[in-house]
Amino acid sequence: MQRTGVGPCPAQVMIVGECFGVEDEQRGEPFMGTAGAELNKMLHEAGLLRSNIFVTNLVNARPYNNDISRWIPLKKKNVTPDMGWLRDRQVSPIVREGYERLQREIKAVNPNIIITTGNASLWALTGAWGALKWRGSQLQQNAESLLEVAPEGGWAKVIPILNPSAILSQWEMRSITLTDLRRAKKHALSKDHNHPKWNFIIRPSFQKVLEIINFLSELVEREPTRISLDLETRAGHIACCGLAWSNLDAISIPFMDVRDEYGYWSVDEEAVIINALYHLLTKKNALVDWQNGLYDAQYIYRHWHFVPNGVQDTMLSHHVAFAGQPKALDYQASMYCEDYVYWKDDGKTWAKNVGEDQLWGYNCVDCVRTHEIAEVEQGVIKQLGLEAVHEFQQKLFYPVLQAMQRGVRIDLEERKRLSKELAAELGKRELYFKEVLGHPLNPRSPVQMTKLFYGDLNQPPVMSRAKKNTPAHVTCDDTALAKIMLKEPLLRPLIHAIQEYRTIGVFRSTFVEAELDVDRRMRCSYNIAGTETYRFNSSENAFGSGTNLQNVPSGGEDADSDLVLPNVRKLFIPDEGFEMFDTDLSKADLRVVAWESDEGEMKSMLAEGRDPYIEAAREFHKDNTIKKNLPNGSADPRYKQFKAFAHGTHYLQSPNGLAQRQGMTVHSATKLQSWYFGKYPKIKSWQDEFKKQVASRRYVENKFGYRRYYFDRVNEDTFREAIAWVPQSTVAIYINKIWMRLYEECPQIWILMQVHDSLVGEFPIHLRDKCLADLERCSQIVVPYDDPLIIPTGVKTSLKSWGDCS
């Protein structure tokens, strides 16, 4: 017989966990260990008292090794003969017993709201699985069978949260769990469900669509009107377009229908609808908000040939407020929406046999949630004092979209030649494998590689590092091959050939043979909210062509072999009548560190055009011959090592860590770092003060007013991450401010790519002198320190290709 829960009976609030831990079992009460203590703190912060809450578990007993999957198997192979069905899963008898006891407790306690922690308790009471996915949702307890009778007043509301033990290991999730608990407190006063009464129009008639568009057009004619837009796409086409004009009202306009291969509308009807949408959504007073608008805009521009008047991307708003948090729409809804229920599986699970109504309803939910989120986020931005930052990040949408739409011209003949050249190099190594091993080898096949090295060659197996959802396993990745090569030098030539084969293969497929768009140009998608440092992410475009244009290699010798890789940037060529350019910021990160620390000697060197790394390396080594590059053009190893050491020192790397990375003794690293701080003492003072500020404020801010909050525990890792964020974010914003000035002031200069800390573009040859002067003028961005900083920007040009810019 399992123990019962504890607490007042009846009670407005009930907490249901999964099972006992070690201390719970010892004391016979749920949540009595470290995780329970943390739960108590969070309850208190959310305005809930544990003494007023009835607390229990699905199973008031402890499974072996605290692993409840032994009782509720996640895989069929772990099901045992004594198990039986509960809901849609087979469970041990102890779970069935616990479920029946739990139902009796719920009827006795008669709570208004039940807070579930973890997966199993959520599933037992609602049938949903996945606390991380469903957390914060306002659900309703439902019966496992029709024989169960609802308690007095009806079934309780259920709000899932993460298991407190999971929060101890993922501390950054604590803040969002507090949001969930505050929602639970708000809903604890009654069993009434406060789900919004949505007014959705799906499967509309032609007249109804025009009626809604005309209605919105009249609103827009009278005054600025917010309209939320969301597309659902299928096979590269627009399946439906949703519009919301309030938190409750939305329409999904279908364009594809599985019942009709020719579409939902006639050709003439569809043309009229698209024309009506164009006239509505491009009006100045039509204030369009959307989530990840760059994706939808690519589809609208390609298929409908216009761009809506987008004024707010909710993903960018959330990124400005909380740069380190997840950006998905459902996560934002769980933070900002008054009555939230997770819904995103409705779109993922759509299939032909389900019917289109589910997709259209899902489309409407996306729209009204976006509408509510956008409104709340504007208040959050204002409360945080980030209005100027928010305005600039939203404005970036248009120059970035323009570059994505324009794409880059590709030298098709050179592309073919390079592909054949690399294919020949792959063939040489395939022949070598056959000659050495006596049989073919595919280095991309994990099965063949493990058989070769751990079977045929009898090498001690190398294990991968265990990750969150991936256990350790035998591997032949590059790290493993490097370890094998150190232990068995005789295998060095074979391993080098395998590494080269892999490098050439990735190089060829990722860059040289990246799929071109329909007009044979190369395009990508940029994500303005891609990183917490405000650098962009880049990937293939919305239609599956292109590649990450921020990592296009310039070729050269491989550091670990004789392999010479081609300069892929030479494939990117200017349009007819244009000249290509590539900007370059001079020692940008270092300048920000010098100005942040106000290190006078370093600032003077930079102002005089000297390299502080070279000067310091010469002084430390007492050798004035140290240069950036040797006479043969390769990097001077002493300069390279000293620069890497100083860079790590700026960002709070310890002598131990630097010694490992630089191949030095800890004693030498300690001595060098101490000397470096003696030369540039203000850097150390800046670091010490910086750590105090981050520990007290729990956020970091750069001189442009951008901010990054930290919700995880503040420790040395946090300090290192935060101090590196300052120069990285400053430089990322600096290059984007140059881009914005060029977009607004110099329409004759076309930006084609943003490559982290530089811009690649083209200008008309006949306007060369004016464009070069404009590039120099627009690059004069001031970082507003007390001693204003302007980062020098160089421009390289070429009539031939990006790779030939000089």
N, C-alpha and C positions, 0 to 999 in steps of 0.2 A: 504494500500500500504506500503510495507516494505521499509525501508531506504536502500540506496545503500552503497557500500563500499567506502573507501577513499584511496587516493594515486594517484601517477602518472598514466597516461593512454596515450599511452601504457607503459608497464613495463616488464622487463625480469623476475621478480619474483613476484608471487602472493601468499598470505597466506590466506587460507580458514579455518575458525574455525567452530564451531558447532552453537552457538547461543550467544546472549547477556548475560552478567552478570548484576548485579545491577548497577555498575558504567558505564558499556557500555550503558545501557538503558538510564541512566540519561544524558550522554553526546552525545548519538547518534552515537557512533563510536566503532568498535570492539577493544578488548584488551586494555581497558583503566584503568582496575583495577590493583590490586597487581600482578596478574598473567601476565597481559599485560606488566607491568614494567619489570618483570623478563624475559619475552620473548624478550623485547628490549635489555636487557643486553646480553642475549645469542646470539642474532643476531649480536650484535657489536663484541662479542668475536669470532664469526665465520667469521667475515669479511663482514657482510651484514649490510646495513643501512636501518632502517625502512622508512626513508624519500624517499628511492628509490623503495619501495615495495607497491603494491596495497594490501590492507587488507580488507577482508570481511568475511561473515559467510554464512553457508548454510541457516540459518534463522536469519535475523537481527531483532530479537525480543527476549523477555525473557520468557521462560516457567515458570509455577508456581514452586516455590522452586528451580529454576535453574535446573530442571530435564527434560532433553530433551526426556527421554523415555515416557513422557506423550504424545509426538507428534509422536515418532517412537517407538511403543510398542515392548518390547522384549518378551512378552508372549501373546498368543492368547486371553487370558481372558481379557486383557486390551485394545483390539481393540474395537473402538466405531463405531456406524452406519455411521458417516459422513466421515469415513476414506476411502481412495482409494489406489490403488497399485502404488508404485514407485519402479522400479527394482523388487526385490523379497520380498518386505516388504509392509505392509499397513501403511500409514502415514496420518497425519492430513492435511487438505487443506492448512494450513500455510506452511507446508514443501514443498508441491507441488509448491506453489507460490514462495517460496524461491529458490527452485531448478531452476525454469524457469528464475527468476531474475539472479541467479548465472550464468546460461548459457549465458545470454546476456552480463554480465560483463566480462566473460572470452573471448568472441568474441571481445569485445571492447578493453580489456587490451592486449589480444594476448600474454600471457606470454610464455616464454620458459619452465619454471618450476613452478609448484604449490606445495606449502608446505601445507599439511593438518594437522590440529591438532585435535586429538580425533577420535572417531569411526565414527560418523555420516557423517562428511565431507569426510573422506576417502571412505566410502561406496557410497556416492552420486556421486563421481567422477570416481570410479573404479569398484564398485560392491563388493570390498573386505571389510570384517568387522573384526575389532580387531586391533587397533593402536599399542598395545603392541606387537602383533605378527608380524605385517607388517612394523613396524617402521624401517626407514633407507632403505627400498627397493626402487629401481628405477622402478617405475610403469609407466603406460601410461593412461592418461585420456581416457575414452571410453564413448560412447553414451548410454543413457538409452533406446533410441529407434532408429530404422533405419532412422527415419524422421529427426533426428538432423544432421546438417551439420558441419563438422570439420572447425575450424577457419583457417584463412590464414596460410599456412605453416604446417598444420596438428595439431593433438592433442598435448597438452602440456605433458611434463613429470610430474610425481607426486611422491613426496617423503613424506611419512607420518612421523610425529613425535608425541610424546605424547602431550596431552593437557597441557599447562603450569600450569594450576591449579593442575593437578596431580603431576607435578614436585615439586610444593610447599609442598605437603604432602609426597612425596617420593624423597627426595633431592638426594639420591644416583643415581637416574636416570638422573640427570642433565648432568653428564659427557658424557654419551652415546648419549644424545640428542644433545650435542655440536658436536659430531662426525657426527650425521645425518645432522645437519645444514651445517657443512663444506662440506659434500658431495653435498648438495643442491647448495651451492655457486659454487662448481666446475662444476656442470652441468647446470648452469644458462646461459651459453653463447650461447647455441643453443638448438633446439628441437631434435637434432639427438640423438637417443638412442645408447648407447655404450655397449649393451649386448654382452658378449663374443661369438665368433663363435665356439661353441664346436664341436668337432669331436668325436661323440659317436658311438661305435659299439655295437649294441644290436641284439639279435637273430642271433648270428654268426654261421657259419658252423664249423664243426670239423677242417677242414683245416685252417680256419681263426683264430681259437683259437690258434692252434699250431704255425701259422705264427707269431702272436703277441708275444707269449711266447718266440719263438726263437729270434725274433727281440730284445726283452728286455734282453734275455740271452746274446746276442752279445754285447749289450751296457754294461752290467754288467761285462763281461769278459774284456772289454777295460778299464773301469774306474768305480769308485764308482758312483752309479746311484740311485737317489731317486725314489721310487715307492710307491704310495699311495694305501692302501688296505682298502676295506670295504666289509663286509658281510651283506646280508639280510637273516634273518632266519625265519623259519616257522615250528611250531609244533616240536621244538627241533632239526630241521635239517637245513642244509645250502640250502637256496633257490637259491642264486646266489652269485658270488664273483666278485667284481669290482676291477679293477686295473687302475691307472692313472699314466702316465709318464710325464705329463706336466700339466699346468693349463687349457689346452684345450682338451687334448686327453685322452680318457678312453675307456675301454671295460668292459661290464658286461657279465660274463660267467655264463649262467644259469645251474642249476642242477635240478630244479623242474619246472614243467610246468602243469598248470591246464588242458591243453588239453590231457595230457598223464599221466596216473597214475603211469607209470613205470619210469618217469623222462624224461629229455630232450635228454639224450644220451643213447646209448647202454651201457651195463656193461663194455665192453672192451674199448669203447671210453672214458668213465668216468675215468677208471683206468689210461689210458694214460695221460689224462689231469691233474689228480691229481698228478701223478708222475712228469709231466713236471713242475707243480707249485712248487712241493717240491724242485726240483733241481734249480729252479729259485730263490725262496724266501728264501732259507737257505744259499745262497752264501754270503760270507763276504762283497762283493761289492754291494749286493742288500740292499740298505738302506731303509727299510720299515718304512713309517710313517702312522699313523692311529689315529682315534678318539676313546678313550676308548678301547684301544687295548686289555686289559685284558678280555673283553667280547668276542671279535672275536677269541682271542687265545684259549679260552676254547673250542669253537666249532671246530676250526681247529685241535687242539690236540686230541679231542675225536673222530672226524670223519675221519681225515686224518693222524693223528699220527705224526705230526711234528709241530714245532713252528717257524714261520717266524723270520727273523733277524730284529726284531723291534728296531729302533734306536730313534724314536721320537713319543710320544703320544701327539697329539695337546692339549688334555685336561690337561695333566700334564704341558706342556709348558705355557699354559694360567694361570694355577693355580700358577706356580712359579712367573709369572709376576704380576698377580692381584688376590691374593688368595681369596678375598671377593666377586669377580664378578661371575655371572652365567657361567657355563662351557659348556652348550649345543653347538653343532656345529653351529647351525644357529646364536646364539648370537656372537660366535667368528667370523663367516663370516661377520656379520653386522659391526664388528669392523675392520677387517683386509682385506676383499676382496674389490678389486677396484670397481667392478660393481656388487652390491649385490641385489638380489631379494629373498625374503623368499620362500622356496620350500618344507619345511618339511611336509606339509599336503599331498603332493603327495604320500608319503609312508604310512601315517596314513589312507588315504582314499582308499587304494588298496582293491579291492574285486574281486572275481572270474569273475563277469560280466564285470569288467573294462578291464580285460586282463592283461597279464604279461608285455607288453611293457612299461606301466607306471612305474611299479616297477623297471624294468631294467634301464630305463632312470633316475629314482630317484637314483638308485645305482650309476650310473655314475656321477651324480651331486655331491653326497656325496664325491666321490673320487677326483674330480677336485677341489672342495672347500677345502677339506683336504690338497691337494697338495699346494694350494696357501696359506692357513692359516699357514701351517708348515714353509714355506719359510719366510713369513713375521714375524712370531713369533721368529724365530732365530735372526732376526735383532733387534726386540724389547728386547729380552733377553740380547743381546750384548750392546745395548744402555743403559740399566738399570744396567749393570755391574753384572749380575746374572749368568754368565756362569758356575761357579763352583756349585752353587745351582742347576741349571738346569741339569747339567751332573749327579749329584748324584740322583736326583729325577727320571730321566729317567732310570738309572741303577737299581733302586728298582724294576722295572717291572719283572725282571727274578727271584729273590728270592721270590717275592710275588706270582708270577704265579706258581712256584714250590710248594709252600705250598698249594695253592688252588688245584693243580692237585693231590697232595699226599693224602690229606684228613686225617682224624683221625679214628682209629679203635674204635668201639663201643662194649661195653659188652651187647650183645643182651639179655641174660637171665636177667641181672640186670635191663635192660630197661623194659622188660615185667613185672618184679616184681614191679618196681616203678610205672608203669602205672596202674596196678591193685590196688596198695595201694592208689594212689591218686583218682582213680575211686571210691573206697570204701569210702574215705573221702567225696567226692562229694555226694555219696548216703546217708550218715549220715545226711548231711545238707538238702538234699531234703526231707528226712523223717521228719526232724525237722520243715521245712516250712509247710508241710502238717498237722502236729499235732498242730502247733501254729495258723495257718491261717484257717485251715479247707479245704484247697484246695492246689493243687500244685502251685509252683512259679518258673519261670525261671528268675533268676536275670540278665541274659544277654538280656532280652527282654525289651526295653525302654517302650513299650506299657503296658506290665504287671506291670512294676515298677511304672510308673506314675499313673496308675489306683489304685494300692495298696496304695501308700503314699498320693496322692493328692485327691483320691476319697474315698476309703474304710477307710483310717486312718485320712482323713480330715486335712492333714498338709498344712501349707501355702506353695504355690509353690515356688520353688527355680529356678531362671533363670540362664542359662548359660551366659557367657560373650560373647558379640557380637564380631565376628571376621571379617576380611576383606571381605570375601565372604559369611559369615554365620551370619544371624541375631540371636539375643538372643532368646532362647526358653526354655520351661520348661524342666528340666533335673533331673535325679536321678543318676548322676555320683558320684564318691567317694567324691568329694568336697561337693556336695549337701547333701549326706547322713551324712557327718560329721557335717554339720550345723543343720540338723534335729535332730541328736543325742544330740547335745548340748541343743536344745530347749525342747526336749522331752526325758528325761532320761529313761522313761519306755520302749522306743523302742531300747535302747542300745543293748540288747541281740540279737534281730532280725537283727539289722543293722550289728552287728559284724559277725553274721552267713552269711549274704549276702556278706560282704566284704571278708570273708574267702573263700566263694564259688567262687567268682570271681578270687581271687588270685590263688587258687588251679587250677581252670580251665585254666587260662592263663599259669601258670607254667607247667601244664601237656601238653597242646597243643603246646606251643612255644618251650619248651626245651626237655621234655621227649619223646614226640611223633613227634618231627621234622622229616620230611621225609628224609630217608637215600638215598644215591646214589645207582646206579645199583649194585655196589660191596659191598653194606651194610656198607660203610664208611660214615662218616659225612664230608661234605664239605661246604664251603661258598664262596662268592665273596667278595674280599676286594676292596675298592675304595681308591686309593692312594691320590686322590684329593678330598676326601670326606668332609674335614673340613678345615676352614681357619687357624686352629692351626697346620695343618699338621699331626694331628692324622688321622688314617684310619677310614672309615666307613665299616661296615660288614653287609651282608645280605645273603639271600639264593643264591645259585649259578645260573649260566645262564640257567640251565635246571630245575629250580624250586624246587630243593631239598636243604636240609640243613637249616641253620638259622643264626642269628647273633651270631657268636662265640665269640664276644667281651663282651657279657653280660651274659654269662653262670653263674648262681648263685651258690654260695658255700653253700647255705642253711642256716639253723639256725632258731632261734626264730623270729617271727614277732613282731616288736616293739609294736604294738597296740593290740595284742591278745595272746592267749596261743598257737597259731598255730606254729608248728615246721615243717619247710620245709626241704626236703631231700637235700643232697649235690649232685646236678646233675653232678658235675665235676667228680664224681666217675664212671660215665658211659664211660668216655674217658680213654681208656687203651692203654698201649704201644704194639707195634707189637712184635711178637715172637722174643726173643733174644735181646730185647731192654729195656732200662730203661728210664722212663719219667722224665723230669725236668721242673721246673717253676722258672724263674728268678724273682727278685724283687729289684727294685731300692729303696734305703733308703732315705726317706725324700727329694725326688728329687725336687719338686716345692719349698720347703722351702730353699734348698741350692741355687737354682738359685736366689731367692729373696735376700738371704744374700750376694751373690757375686755381684749381680746387684747394690745393695746399698752399698757394701763394709762395711757392719756393722760388725766391728771387734769382738765384744763380742759374737755375734751369730755365726760367723765363727769359733771362738775358741771352743765354746761349741760343734759344730758339728764335728770339728776335733778330739775332745776328746771323741766322742761317746755319748755325753749327748744330751738330748732333750730340745731345747730352750723353747718349750711350757711348759714342766713340770717345768723347772727352773723358768720361769716367773710366772706361776700360783702359785707356792709355795711362791714366793717372794711377789706377790700381796696379796694373801690371808693369808700370814704369817702362812702357814701350810705345814710343811715338809712331811706330810703323803700323799699328793696328788701323785698319780701314774697313769700310763696309764691304768692299769686294776686293778679291785678289786680282793680280794682273790678268789671269785667265778668265775673269768674269764671274767665277764662283764666289759664294759668300765666304768671307773671312771667318773661320770657325770660332776664333776668339771673340769677335764682335757678335756673332750669332748667339753664342752661349751667354755672353754678358747681357745682351738685350733681353733674352728670354728670362734670365735670372732677375733682372731689374723689373721686368714686366710682372713676373710672379710676386716679387716683393711689394710692388705697388698695391697688389690685390690680396695682401695679407697671407701669402703662402709662407709656411713655416720653413726654417732651415731643413728640417727632416724631409718635408715634401719636395722642396727644391733640390735637395741632394739626390733623391731618387730620380727625379725627372732629368737632371742635368748630368748624372753620372759622376757626382762629386761625393766626397766624404761629408758627413754631417759637420765635422769640425771646420772644414774649409767653407762650407755654406754658411755656418754661423759667423765665421770671421768676415766673410765677404759682405753679408747682410749688415753686420754691425758697422763695417767701414762705410757702406753705402748710406746708412742712416746718419753717419757722422758727416758725410759730405752734403747730404740733402736733409738736414734735421727737420725741416717743416713738413716733410712727407710723413714722418713718424708722428709728429704732433697732430697732423690732420687725421691720420688713421685712428689715433686714440680718441679724439673728440668725436669722430664719425661713429665709432662703436657705441659711445655713450648716448648719442642722439638716437641711433637706431633702437637701442635697448629701451629707451624711455618712450619714444614716439611710435615705434613699430612700423615706421614707413621711412622711405628715402625719397628725396626730391631733387631734381636737377634744376639748373638755372633757367630753363625754359618753362618751369612750373609743372612739369610732368612728375607723376608720383607713382610709387609702387609700395603697396601695403604688404605686410608679412603676417600671416595668420598661423604659421607654424611656430614651433618653439624657437626662440632667439638664441643662437649659439654661434660658435666660430664659423660654421658653414654658412649661416645666415649673413654674418658680417662679410665674408668673402664674396658671397653672391651679391650683396647690396652694394659693396664698394665698387665692384666691377660694373654694376648696373649704371652707375653715374656716367662714366665716359662713354660706355656703349650706347646708352640711350641718347646722350647729348649729341654724339656724332650721327646717329641714325636720324634724329630730328633735324640736325643741321643740313644733311644732304636733301631731306624732303622739303625744307624751306627754300633751298636753291631751286628745286624742281617746281615748287609752287610759284615762285617769282617768274621763272621762265614760262610757265603755263599762262600766267596772267598777263605778263608784259611782253613776251616775245613769241607770238604764235608762229613765226617763221622757223623757229628752232623746235625740232621734233625730238622728244625723248622717246627712245625705243625700249630701253631696259634700265632698271634700277638694280645695281649689283652691290647690295649692302651699303658700302660707303662711297659709291661712285655712281655716276650717271653716264649712260651710253646713248648717243643720239646722232642726229644728222641735221645739216642745214644746207640751203641752196648754195651752190658753188659761187654764183654771181653776187651773193650777199656775204661772202666769207669774212671780209674785214669787219663789217657791222656786227655779224653774229659772234665773232670772237670777242669783240668789245662788249657785247651784251652778256656773253658767258662770264666774262671777268667781272662785270658790274653786278650781275645777279648773284654771283658767288660771295659777295661781300656781306655775309650774314654776321650779325653781332650776337655773341653769347653774352648776356647781360651781367657779367661779373662787375665788381667795383672797378676793376681794371679791365675794361671791355676786351673780349677776345674775338679776333677774326682769324679763322683757320685758313692759311694760304691754300689755294686750289690751282692745280696745274691742269692744262688741257692738251691732250695729244690728238692729232688728227691724221686721217688717211683718206685718199680717194679710192683706195683699193679694198680694204676690209677693216673690221674691228681689230683683228689680230695684227695688222700692220700699222696701227696708230702709233705715232712717235712724235 
